[in-house]
C-alpha cells in the first residue's frame, strides 16, 4: 500500500478500513474468552458491538477507500467479487469468492478474467445486484472527485489510463464487459495472475447507478453486505450500522451483533483505558486502529485477566533504512553494505517497543509464506551488528577515518520512523566510525521530502505495507524501475532501474499459480537485497485489547488485526 499519508492511515487503520509480519497470527484462546465473559464462550446473535477508534472512518464510499482485503468496517457494508478468508493465521491469507462463484477464471495468458455472480444477491432495499452494478462501481472510482482508492485498475485495465469516470464519459470502459446480469469480464493490458487479490478492493463493490449521489454517496451507500448505514456523522466520526434484512448470508462474514456503533476521534490512551475497564457498553467493544504501546503492554501483561483479552497479529509490513544511491557517499555499494553490517537490530527492536511489538528483519519481504518469504541475510552481522566488518568496508571505500552522514526521520511518535529508531541507529553506527546527524521533520514535511525524486535524501527511515499478502504489491512499487515517478509521489526509494528485475516482475505476474509465484517473489527479494538499496530493520507486531464480553476472536495474516465480521457480544 502506498506509503505516505495513505499508508500512515492504513497502519493506524489496519482496520478502520485498512490497513495493518511474520509468522502466524495468534489470538486469545477460546477458554480465555469464556473466563473473561463469565462463562459461555459460544457466540450468539444479538447485541451491540461498539468500536472505539482514534481515526474517523472517512470517505465511506467504496470508490474512495484504499483497503486491504476489503477493510474491516467497510467489509460489513460492502461486498466485493472476492474477499479475504476469515480464518486465524496463515489460512486467512487466502483469497476466496465473495459475490462471485469463484476467484475468477483467467484466460491462458491471464489478460482476461471472467466472473459469475452468485444467484439471488440483493441490496438493502431488496433490488437485485447485477454485473452492470459492479462495472458501474468500478467506473465511478475513476472520477476525479471520488479519488483515493487503489491505483491498480487504471494501470491494469485496457484503455483505462485516461478514463475520467462515468460522470464525464457516459460510454464507460469497454474493457469491462457484462454479457448478462450475472457475468462480468475484465480485459487487461498485460498478464496479471494476482487479479483475484485486486478484486477484494472496495472498488469492486456493486453500486446501483440510479442510487448514485456522487460525492454524497458516502453518507448512505447502498449496502450489499450484512449491515446497512443508518447514521454517518462528521464524516465517519460516528457511524452506526444496523442489519441489512436482504443480506442472504455468505461464507465469510458471521455478522453476530444486531448493531455496530463506531465512535472515533478518541485519544489512544483513552481507548485502551476504556477497553481495559470494560464498563457498560465498553465490555462489548473493540478497536480497529489502536495498538497497545510499550508502557500499556507492560501493565496488561502483568494482569492475567487483561492479558487474556489481547489479540496478537502480524500484517505484511516492513520498517527499513532507505538509501538514495544518487547522493554521495551512498552511491558506493560498500558504504551501504557497511551501514547494513553496523546496524544493531536488537537496539532498534527495543526502540520500537521491545520484542513483543517488533521482530527483527533481514529480508524486505515479511516473514509469511504467502509473500514468498525466503530467509536470507546478505550482510550477516547478528542481532547486535558487526562494527568491525563495517569499518573494514568503509576503509575499502576510502573512508579509513570514518565518515559523517545525515539520517532523515519523522518526528511523529510512531515507533517506526520516529526519533527513537533514529537514535538507536545513531548509537550503533557510531561504533563503526560513522557519525550520524539526525534530521527530524514534521510528518507532512517528512513525507513530502522522501517521496520526491528531487528532494529525496540519501539516508532515511521508511516503511511499506502490503495491499494484499503477496510479494507483488510489496516489491514492485519499491523496486520496479518503471514505477519511478519524476513529478509526483515516488516510492522506488533506491531509484532502481534494473531490466532483469523488471522482467522478472513481469514474468511472475503472468503466473496464476500463486504458490509458484510466491517462490519466485522470494528469490527476487534475495536478488534485490544483495544490492543493499535498503536495510530491513523490523516487522511490527500488533497487540490490541478487546472488551470482556467480546467472543470469537479471529486474526489473520492478511490484516494482522481482529476481524469484526467474526466477533460476537452475546
N, C-alpha and C positions, 0 to 999 in steps of 0.2 A: 504494500500500500504506500501511497505517496507519503513522503517523509515529513514535510513541513507542517503547516497548520493542520492539514488533514490527518497526518499520522499522529500528531500530538493529540488531536481529538480522539483518534481511534484508540490510542493507548489508554487514555483515560476512559475511553468508551468501549474497551474491548467488549463492550456490550451495550452501552446506551444504544448504539446501533451497530457498533463495530466490534470497533475494534477497538482485546488483546488477548527453554524451547527445546525443551529437551525431555526425553523420556515420556512415560505415560502419565497422564494426569491422575491425581489422587483426589479422594474426597472423604468426607466424614462417613464412616461405615453406617449401615442401616441400624444397627443396635444403638449407636450413639444417638441417632435421630429419635429412637424410641425413648431413651432415657431423658433427652432434652425436652421432649414434648409431653412427658408424663405417662408414657405407656405405649399406646397403639402406634406402630410405625407404618401401618398400611395407609397409603394415600387415598383420600376420598374427595369427591367433587364437592364444591361449595366454598363459601367464604370469600374474603377479600385479600388479595396479595398486595402489599404495599412495597413500592420500590423507592428507596431513598438514594438520590444521586446528587453529585456535585454539578455535572454538566446537564443543561436542558436538552431535551430531545428535539432539537431544532430541525427545521426543514423536513417536516414529516410528510414528505411527498416521495413516492418511490423513484421518481426521476432524479431527485436531488441527493439522495442518500448514497454514501460510499461505505459499504458494509463488507464484512467477511462472512460468507455463508448465509447472507440474508439478514444478518444482525440479530439482536436479541429481542428488544422490544418491538422493532419493526416486523419481525417474523411472526408475531402474534396476529398481525393485521394483513400483512402482505404475503401471499403465496407466490412462488416462482416455478419455472419449469422443473428445476431441480433444487435440492437443498442439501444441507449437511446432515449426516447421520447423527441422531441424538442419542449417542452412547458414550459411556465413560472411556477415557484414554484413547489409545490408537484407533480403536474401532470407530470413533467419532470423526476421524479424519477422512472418511469415505464420503463420496458424493452419491446421492440417491435420488430417485424420482420424487417429485412433489405434485405439481399439476399434471405432469406428463406421465405416460405409462412406463417410461424407461428413461435412462440418462441420455438418450439421443442415439440416432442411427447415422453413422458417418458414411460418406462416400469413400471409395477406395483411397483417395488421396487426402481425405479429411478436409476438403474445401466446401463440402455441402453437408449440412446436418439437418435431419428431419425428426420432428417430434409429433406425437399424437397425444391429445389431451384425454384425460380420464373422462368417462361419461358422467353426466349428472352434476357437474360443477356449477355452483351458483354464487352470486354476490349476496351481500347482506339484505338486499331488497327482493331476493328471490329470482331475479333475472339470470339467464344462463351466461356462463363465461365462455367466450369463443376465442378461437385463434386470432381473429381480427383484433380483439381487445388487447392481446399480448403484443401484436405488431404495433398497434397504436401506442401502447405504453412505452415501447422501446423508442418509437419515433419521437414522442414528445420529450424524451430525455435528451434529444439533440437541440432542443430550443434553448437559445442563449439565456433566456430568463429563468430556465429551470436547470442551470448547470450545477455541477458539484458531484455527480456520480462518477463511477469508474470510467476511465477513458478508453477501454479496450474496444468497445463497439465501433467507435469512429475509425480505429486502426484496422479492425478485422473485417468488418462488413464491406463487401464490394460496393464501390461507388458512394461510400458514406462520408468521405473525408470533408467535403464541403457542404454537407447537408445541414440545414438550419431549422429542422423540425417542422411539424405539420401546420403550425400557425402561419408560417411564411410560404411553405411549399406543400400545397394540397395533394400533390401526386404521391407523396410518401416515398419510401425506399423500395426500389424494385428488387433489391437483394433479399427482401423478406417476402416469401410467398405464402399465401393462405388458400390453398386449393379447395378446402372445405372448412366447416366450422370447427373441426377438431384437429386439423393438420396445419403445422407451420413449418416452413422450410427456410433455412438460412444459407445464403451463398456468400462464401468468404473469399477474400482476395489472396489468401495464402493458407496453407495447411495449418490447422490448429487442433491438435489432439486433446487439448485441455478445455475445449468449448463447454463440456458439461459442468466444469467448475465455474466458468463465467456465468452460466445460466442460473447460478444461485444468487446473483446480484439482484437487488430490488428493481433494477431497470426492466427485468423480465416479468414484473408484476402486471397482470391484466388491468387495464383502465378503460371503462366504458366511455366512448367518445362523447356521448350525449350528456354525461355527468361531469365532464372535464371543466373545471372552473379556472384553469390556468394557474397563476401564482397563488390563488386562494384554495386550491385543491387540498393543500396540506391541512387546512382547518377541519375538513371532513372527507378524507379519502374513502372511496368505496371499498369496503373490506371483502377480501377473498379468503381470509383466514378465520380462525376460531373466535376472534374478538373484533368488535367494531368500535370506532372512536365516538364517544358521547360527550367528551369535553376536551378542548385543547386551548389552554390559557397561556398568554405571554410567550408565544412561540415555543411551545413544548415544555414550559417550566412546570405546568401542571396538566398531566394527561390522564384521562380516565377512560378505560376500556371496559366494555360490557360484552356479554356473549353475543355472537352472531348466530341467530336462530337458523340460518340457512347453511351453516357450515356442515358439510357432510361427513366430517371427520377425516383424518389422514393417518398415515403410518408413522408419522414422526412427532407431531405435537399432541401432548396429553391434555392440555387445557383444563386442569382440575379446578382452579378458582373460578367463581362466578364473575368477579370483578378484579381488574388490575388498576391500582391507583399509583401513578408515577409522580413523585414530587421531587423537584430539582432545585438547584441554586443553594444547596446546603454546604456548609463547611465540612471537609472530610473528617475532621476530628469529631464533629457533632454526629455525623453519620455513624461512625464506629462506636461512639458512646451510646447512641440510641439502640443500635443492634446488640451491643453488649448487655444493656439493661433489659431489653426485650419487654418493655412495659406496654400494656394496652395493645393498640394496633401494631406496634413495633415488634411484637412477638411473631407476627406473620409478615415480616419484612425481609427484604434482601436489598443488595446494592448491585448495580451492573457496571459501576465505574470507579469504585473506591476501594483501594487496597489497604491492607494494614501496613503501617510504617514500622521501622525497626523498634522504636520505643513501645508502640502499641502491641507489636507482636510479642515482645518480651513479657509484657503484662498478661497477655492472653495465654501464652504458653505455660505460665505459672498457675493457671486456673483450669483444672481438668474439665469442668463443665463448659467453659468458654472454648477451650481447645477442641472439644468435640463438635463445635459449631464453626469450624474454619474449613472452607473449601480451598483446596490447593490445585493449581493448574499451571500448565505451560503452553504458551502460544508461540507460534513461529516468529521469533523476534531476536535480533542481534544488535548489541551495542558494540561499537568499534571505533578505532582510530582510522581516520581517512587522510590520505596524502594527495597532494596535487603535485604530480611529477613535473609540472611546468615551472614550479617555483624551487629555486635553489635553497638548501642543498638536497632537497627531496627528489631532484632529477637523477640522483645517483642511487641505484638499487641497493648498494652496500649501506648507505645511510639509513634507508628504510628498513633493511634487514637488521641493522644494529639496534634500532629502536624496538623492533619486534623481539629481539633477544633480551633487551633490557627491561621490558615490561614485567612488573610483578603483579600477576593476576590475583594472588591472594590478597594483596592490599587493595586492589581495585574492587574485588568482591566485598571486602569489609566496608569499603566506602559506599558501596551500593546497598548496604543494609545487612550484610552477612550472608552466610551460605544458605540460610533459609529463604532468602529473597533473590539470590543471584547464583548462577552456576558458571564457572569459568568456561571460556570458549576458545578453541584454536581453529575452528572451521567457520567459514562465513555462513554456511547453511546450518540451521538449527538441528539439534540432536533429536531428530524424529525420522522414522523410516519413510514416511510419506514424502518428505522433502528430498530423499535420496542421500541422507546423511552418510558420509563415509569418513571414518575417523582418520585424521591426519594432523600433523603439526610440522610445517615446513621449516620452522625455526625453533626446535625443541629447547626450551630453557627451564622446564619445570615450573612449578607453581610460583616460585619466588623470583624467576628471571635469572639471567646469566650475564651479569655486568662485565665479566672478564671477556667473554666472547664478543660482546658489544664493543668493547674498547678495541679489540683486535680488528674488527671490521672497520671501525672508524679510522684506525691507523692506516689500513689498506686504502681507505677512501681519501687519505691526505689530511686527516684531522687528528694527528697524533696528540695534540694538546686539547682534544675535545672540541665542542662547538656549542654555540648558543642558538636556540630556536624559540619560536613563539607558538604556543598552543592556544587555539581559539575554542571557546566553550560558551555555553549558555549560563546565565545567572539564575535560571529557574531552578527551584529546589526539587528536581525530579529524580535525583539519584541515578541519572543516566548520562546526561551531557553537562552536568552541573559542576560547581566548584569542588565538591567532594572528590569526584572522579579525577578531575584535572589535577588536584593537589596530590593525590596518590601517585599519579603518573610522574609528576614533577619530582617527587621524592625518589622514585625508583630510577629515573633516568639520571639523576644527579650522581648515583653510584657508578654509572657508566661513563661519566665525564661529560654529560650533556646538561647544560644549564637551560632550564625551561622557563621562559617568561610567560605568564598567563594573561590572556586577553579575554576577559569576561564581558559578554554583551547581553543586553536585554533580549528577551526571547525573539521578538519580531525582527530586531536588527541582526541577531544571530542567524535566523533562518534566511533572511534576505541575502546576507553575506555569503553563506556557504552554498546557496543554491543558484548563484550567478556565476557563469563561466568567467565573467570579467572581474569579479571580486573574490572568488574562492581563495581562501588562504592555503598555505602549503601544508598545514598540520592542524587538524581539528577533530573534535569529537562528533560522532554521528550515530544514527541508528536506523534500522529498517524493519518493517513488519510485513507479513505476507498477506496478500489479498485472498489466497486460498493455500492449503497445505501442499505445496509443490515447489520444486526448485525453479520453475519458470518465472513466476512473478517475484521471485527473490533475486535471481541472478541477472535476468535480462535488463531490468531498469537501471541496475548499478554498473553493468559491465558490457552491455551491447553498444558498440560504437555508433550505431545508427540512432540511438536514443539520446545522444548528446544534444542538448537544447542550447543554442547560442544566444537566443533572445527570449528567455523565459526561465522557468524553474527547471534546473538541470539536476539530475540525481546520479549521473555517472561521474562520481567524485574523482575517480582516477583518470578521467578523460581517456579511457582505454579505447583504442581503435585497433582491434586485432581481428583480421579477417577469419582466422581459424576459430576464434571464439564465436564470432557472429555466425559462421557457417554451422558450427555445432549446435548453436541455439536453434537455427532453422531446422536442422536435421531432427533434433529432439521434438520440436513442435509438431512434426509430421506424425509422431507416434500416437496411436490411440490406446496402446497398451501402456497404462500409466505406471505399472510396476517396472516395465523395461525402461520407460522414460526416467523414472526415479534413479535407476542405476547410472544412467548417462549424466544426469544432473550432478550426482555425487562426484563422478570423475571430472566433470568440468570445474566444479568447485575447487578441487585439488589443483588442477592445472592453473587456474587463475590465482589461487592462494600463493603459489610459488613465486609470483611476481611482486609480492609484498606491496600491493597497492592499498591494502587495508591491514589492520591488525585487529582481529576479533578479540573482544575483551570478555564479555559475559552475555548470557541469556537470562532474562528476568524470570522470576517465579512469582506467580500471583496468589496471594492469600487474602481471602475475603470472608468476613463474618456473615452469618445469616441468623435470622431470628429463631427463637427456641421452638416455635410451632411450625417451622418450615420442614417439609419432608421431601423425600425422593430427589436427592441431590445428584445431578448429572453434570460432569465437567469433562469436556472432550479436548483432544489435542488440536481441534480446529480453532476454537476460540480461547481456550485456557481458562474460561470463567463459567460460573454457574449458568445453566440454561433454564431460563424462566418458563419455557414452554413445557417443562417437565415437572416443576415443583407443585406440591400440594400444601394447603394450610389447614386442612381438617383431617 
